[in-house]
Amino acid sequence: MIRLFEGAKHTEAYASFRPQTPLKVAEIMMNYLKKRMPPSSSGLYQKMLDVGCGSGQSVKIFSPYFETLVGIDPSSNQIEMAKKNINDAKILFDVGFGEDIKFGNESVDLITTCQAIHWMDFQKFFNECHRTLKPDGCLLVHGYDRPRIFSHSSNKIKLDCAEAGNRAEKAFKRFYAKCKFHPRRTHIDDHYSRVFDSLQSDHKTKDESVTIQKTCSLADFISYIDTWSGYIKYLEDAKKVADGKVENILDIFIQTILQEWGLVGHKLDEINVDVIWNVFMIMSERPMFDAS
């Protein structure tokens, strides 16, 4: 598993600004699972595993449906942050890897992974899902694409919402294109379409009906972007060849937004933005085992 998000400082920022998985994701997935396997007499399923759990944001929405939930991540810093953030006696966190799950055979009802499978060896992970899932168990692979931002109505700018959004999108595309993400990040850009194609299953389906919507200050949005691995890598590479003079693409994006929206001179924490992420979900019955 490729490991990028392990520093304590990055982990804290990541937990603070990463978008929260909507409850609707759990509702859609549990409807899919219930059609294939009923819960126990208590109304709950026995066990769920979230792989690449990070600081725990995507585990807690499934708590009402399970007796025990476990989140694993290769980063001990992420696990410590998850334990600090999530106060739920049913949810346990531990260091672990998707390609080597420390659970017994056919012991798990549902395995989920959010915004993480592109860092794994797909087939090794799918084989571990086959081994650890119960015969009627299911798999959820989900994520969200890069954000789109719009000026909030409280900013009272002269542009209408659509035009302000279009100008922000053009500026953000320029910023995003210069970021130096790991090549596996392209799986996010294509909404895991290649992951879907590589998943061998008797029944699998995609759902892209859910969005994450958040209103925050422009300062908070910039703090979120500041944690992106692609932006951090851009700065690292630029500093190696620029003798200390680095074109800060995030600063350029900020100044462009302020100019386009007519807000030059305003403080970033006084400007509000509406942020939207598109969510993509792959739901599957227990994957087939591939011995190749």
C-alpha positions as CSV (number, residue, x, y, z in Angstrom):
1,M,0.0,0.0,0.0
2,I,1.3,3.4,-1.0
3,R,1.7,5.6,2.1
4,L,1.5,9.4,1.8
5,F,-0.5,10.8,4.7
6,E,1.4,9.8,7.8
7,G,3.0,13.0,9.4
8,A,1.4,14.2,12.6
9,K,0.9,17.8,11.3
10,H,-0.6,16.6,8.0
11,T,-2.9,14.1,9.9
12,E,-4.3,16.9,12.1
13,A,-5.0,19.2,9.2
14,Y,-6.4,16.3,7.2
15,A,-8.9,15.5,10.0
16,S,-9.9,19.1,10.4
17,F,-10.7,19.9,6.8
18,R,-11.5,16.7,4.9
19,P,-15.2,16.5,3.8
20,Q,-17.5,14.3,5.9
21,T,-19.1,11.3,4.2
22,P,-22.9,11.9,4.0
23,L,-25.3,9.6,5.9
24,K,-26.9,8.9,2.5
25,V,-23.9,6.8,1.5
26,A,-24.6,4.4,4.4
27,E,-28.3,4.4,3.7
28,I,-27.7,3.4,0.0
29,M,-25.1,0.8,0.9
30,M,-27.2,-0.8,3.7
31,N,-30.2,-1.1,1.4
32,Y,-27.9,-3.0,-1.0
33,L,-26.6,-5.3,1.7
34,K,-30.1,-6.0,3.1
35,K,-31.2,-7.3,-0.2
36,R,-28.5,-10.0,0.0
37,M,-28.2,-10.7,3.7
38,P,-30.7,-9.9,6.5
39,P,-29.4,-8.6,9.8
40,S,-29.4,-10.7,13.0
41,S,-32.5,-11.0,15.3
42,S,-31.3,-7.9,17.1
43,G,-31.7,-5.9,13.9
44,L,-27.9,-5.3,13.6
45,Y,-25.2,-6.9,11.5
46,Q,-22.3,-8.4,13.3
47,K,-19.1,-6.8,11.9
48,M,-18.0,-4.1,9.5
49,L,-14.4,-3.3,8.4
50,D,-13.3,0.1,7.0
51,V,-9.9,-0.1,5.2
52,G,-7.8,3.0,4.9
53,C,-10.0,4.7,7.5
54,G,-7.7,7.7,7.9
55,S,-9.0,9.7,10.9
56,G,-12.3,7.9,11.0
57,Q,-14.7,10.1,9.2
58,S,-16.3,7.4,7.1
59,V,-16.7,4.7,9.7
60,K,-19.1,6.4,12.2
61,I,-22.0,6.8,9.7
62,F,-22.3,3.0,9.7
63,S,-22.5,2.7,13.5
64,P,-26.3,2.3,13.7
65,Y,-26.2,-0.8,11.6
66,F,-23.5,-2.9,13.2
67,E,-22.6,-4.5,16.6
68,T,-18.8,-4.0,16.0
69,L,-17.0,-1.7,13.5
70,V,-13.3,-1.7,12.9
71,G,-11.2,0.9,11.0
72,I,-7.7,0.1,9.9
73,D,-5.0,2.4,8.4
74,P,-1.3,1.9,7.7
75,S,-0.6,5.3,9.5
76,S,-0.3,5.1,13.3
77,N,-0.8,8.9,13.4
78,Q,-4.1,8.6,11.5
79,I,-5.2,5.8,13.9
80,E,-4.4,8.0,16.9
81,M,-6.3,10.8,15.4
82,A,-9.3,8.5,14.7
83,K,-9.3,7.3,18.4
84,K,-9.3,10.9,19.5
85,N,-12.0,12.0,17.1
86,I,-14.5,9.1,17.3
87,N,-16.2,8.6,20.6
88,D,-18.2,5.4,20.0
89,A,-17.6,2.2,22.0
90,K,-18.6,0.0,19.1
91,I,-15.9,1.4,16.8
92,L,-12.3,0.1,17.2
93,F,-9.2,1.4,15.3
94,D,-5.9,-0.3,14.6
95,V,-3.0,-0.1,12.3
96,G,-3.5,-2.4,9.3
97,F,-3.3,-3.0,5.6
98,G,-6.0,-3.8,3.0
99,E,-3.7,-6.3,1.3
100,D,-3.2,-8.3,4.6
101,I,-6.4,-8.1,6.7
102,K,-5.9,-9.6,10.2
103,F,-9.4,-11.1,10.3
104,G,-10.6,-14.7,10.1
105,N,-12.1,-16.3,7.0
106,E,-15.8,-15.4,6.3
107,S,-16.0,-13.2,9.4
108,V,-17.1,-9.8,8.1
109,D,-20.5,-8.7,6.8
110,L,-19.4,-5.5,5.1
111,I,-16.0,-4.1,4.0
112,T,-15.8,-0.4,3.0
113,T,-13.0,1.8,1.8
114,C,-13.3,5.5,1.2
115,Q,-10.8,7.5,-0.9
116,A,-8.2,4.8,-0.3
117,I,-8.3,1.9,-2.8
118,H,-6.2,3.7,-5.4
119,W,-3.3,3.4,-2.9
120,M,-3.7,-0.4,-2.7
121,D,-2.9,-3.3,-4.9
122,F,-6.4,-3.9,-6.2
123,Q,-6.3,-7.6,-6.7
124,K,-4.6,-8.4,-3.4
125,F,-7.3,-6.3,-1.7
126,F,-10.1,-7.9,-3.6
127,N,-8.7,-11.4,-2.7
128,E,-8.6,-10.4,1.0
129,C,-12.2,-9.2,0.7
130,H,-13.1,-12.6,-0.8
131,R,-11.4,-14.4,2.1
132,T,-12.8,-12.3,5.0
133,L,-16.3,-11.5,3.8
134,K,-19.1,-13.9,4.6
135,P,-20.6,-15.7,1.5
136,D,-23.4,-13.1,1.3
137,G,-21.3,-10.2,2.5
138,C,-20.7,-7.1,0.5
139,L,-18.0,-4.5,-0.5
140,L,-18.3,-0.7,-0.8
141,V,-15.6,1.3,-2.5
142,H,-16.4,5.0,-2.5
143,G,-14.7,8.3,-2.9
144,Y,-15.3,11.9,-4.0
145,D,-13.8,14.0,-6.8
146,R,-12.1,17.4,-6.6
147,P,-14.2,20.1,-5.1
148,R,-16.0,22.9,-7.0
149,I,-16.5,26.2,-5.2
150,F,-19.1,28.9,-5.5
151,S,-19.5,32.3,-3.9
152,H,-21.9,32.2,-1.0
153,S,-24.8,34.6,-1.1
154,S,-23.5,36.5,2.0
155,N,-20.6,37.8,-0.1
156,K,-23.0,40.1,-2.1
157,I,-20.9,40.1,-5.2
158,K,-22.1,41.6,-8.5
159,L,-21.8,38.4,-10.5
160,D,-24.7,35.9,-10.5
161,C,-24.0,32.5,-8.8
162,A,-23.4,30.6,-12.1
163,E,-21.0,33.1,-13.5
164,A,-19.1,33.3,-10.2
165,G,-18.9,29.5,-10.1
166,N,-17.7,29.3,-13.7
167,R,-14.9,31.8,-13.1
168,A,-13.8,30.0,-9.9
169,E,-13.9,26.7,-11.8
170,K,-11.5,28.0,-14.5
171,A,-9.1,29.3,-11.9
172,F,-9.2,26.1,-9.9
173,K,-8.6,23.9,-13.0
174,R,-5.4,25.9,-13.6
175,F,-4.3,25.4,-10.0
176,Y,-5.2,21.7,-10.1
177,A,-3.4,21.1,-13.4
178,K,-0.1,22.3,-11.9
179,C,-0.3,20.2,-8.8
180,K,1.9,17.1,-8.9
181,F,-0.3,14.3,-7.6
182,H,0.9,10.7,-7.6
183,P,-0.2,8.9,-10.8
184,R,-2.7,6.8,-8.9
185,R,-4.7,10.0,-8.1
186,T,-6.1,9.7,-11.7
187,H,-8.4,6.9,-10.3
188,I,-10.2,9.7,-8.4
189,D,-10.5,11.8,-11.5
190,D,-12.2,8.9,-13.4
191,H,-14.5,8.1,-10.5
192,Y,-12.9,4.7,-10.0
193,S,-14.1,3.4,-13.4
194,R,-10.9,1.3,-13.8
195,V,-11.4,0.0,-10.3
196,F,-14.9,-1.0,-11.2
197,D,-13.7,-2.8,-14.4
198,S,-11.1,-4.7,-12.5
199,L,-13.5,-6.0,-9.8
200,Q,-14.6,-9.5,-10.6
201,S,-18.0,-10.0,-9.1
202,D,-21.3,-11.7,-9.9
203,H,-23.1,-8.5,-9.1
204,K,-21.7,-5.0,-8.9
205,T,-23.2,-1.6,-9.5
206,K,-22.2,2.1,-9.4
207,D,-24.1,5.0,-7.8
208,E,-23.2,8.7,-8.3
209,S,-26.4,10.3,-6.9
210,V,-24.8,11.7,-3.7
211,T,-23.0,15.0,-3.2
212,I,-21.2,16.5,-0.3
213,Q,-22.1,20.1,0.3
214,K,-20.4,22.4,2.7
215,T,-20.3,26.1,3.4
216,C,-17.1,27.5,5.0
217,S,-14.9,30.5,4.9
218,L,-12.4,30.8,2.0
219,A,-9.7,30.6,4.6
220,D,-10.9,27.2,5.7
221,F,-11.1,26.0,2.1
222,I,-7.6,27.1,1.4
223,S,-6.4,25.3,4.6
224,Y,-8.0,22.1,3.2
225,I,-6.2,22.6,-0.2
226,D,-3.0,23.3,1.6
227,T,-3.0,19.6,2.8
228,W,-3.2,18.2,-0.7
229,S,-0.3,15.9,-1.5
230,G,-0.1,17.2,-5.1
231,Y,0.2,20.8,-3.9
232,I,2.9,19.9,-1.3
233,K,4.8,17.9,-4.0
234,Y,4.6,20.9,-6.4
235,L,6.2,23.2,-3.7
236,E,8.9,20.7,-2.9
237,D,9.9,20.2,-6.5
238,A,9.7,23.9,-7.3
239,K,12.0,24.8,-4.4
240,K,14.7,22.4,-5.7
241,V,15.1,24.4,-9.0
242,A,14.0,27.9,-8.2
243,D,16.7,29.2,-5.8
244,G,14.1,30.0,-3.3
245,K,11.8,31.9,-5.7
246,V,8.8,29.8,-6.1
247,E,5.6,30.6,-8.0
248,N,3.0,29.8,-5.4
249,I,0.1,28.4,-7.4
250,L,-2.2,28.5,-4.4
251,D,-1.6,32.2,-3.8
252,I,-2.3,32.8,-7.5
253,F,-5.6,30.9,-7.3
254,I,-6.6,33.0,-4.2
255,Q,-5.7,36.3,-5.9
256,T,-7.6,35.3,-9.0
257,I,-10.7,34.5,-7.1
258,L,-10.6,37.8,-5.2
259,Q,-10.2,39.7,-8.4
260,E,-12.9,37.8,-10.3
261,W,-15.4,38.1,-7.5
262,G,-14.5,41.8,-6.8
263,L,-13.4,41.0,-3.3
264,V,-9.8,42.3,-3.3
265,G,-8.9,43.6,0.1
266,H,-11.4,41.4,2.0
267,K,-10.0,39.0,4.6
268,L,-10.2,35.3,3.6
269,D,-12.0,34.4,6.8
270,E,-14.7,36.9,6.0
271,I,-15.5,35.4,2.6
272,N,-17.8,32.4,2.5
273,V,-17.9,29.8,-0.1
274,D,-20.2,26.9,-1.0
275,V,-18.2,23.8,-1.8
276,I,-19.5,20.7,-3.6
277,W,-17.9,17.3,-4.1
278,N,-19.5,14.6,-6.3
279,V,-19.5,11.2,-4.5
280,F,-19.0,8.0,-6.4
281,M,-19.8,4.5,-5.0
282,I,-19.1,1.0,-6.2
283,M,-21.2,-1.6,-4.4
284,S,-20.5,-5.3,-4.9
285,E,-21.3,-8.8,-3.7
286,R,-18.3,-10.7,-2.3
287,P,-15.6,-10.4,-5.0
288,M,-14.4,-13.5,-6.7
289,F,-10.9,-14.9,-5.8
290,D,-8.3,-14.4,-8.5
291,A,-5.4,-16.8,-8.2
292,S,-3.4,-15.3,-11.1
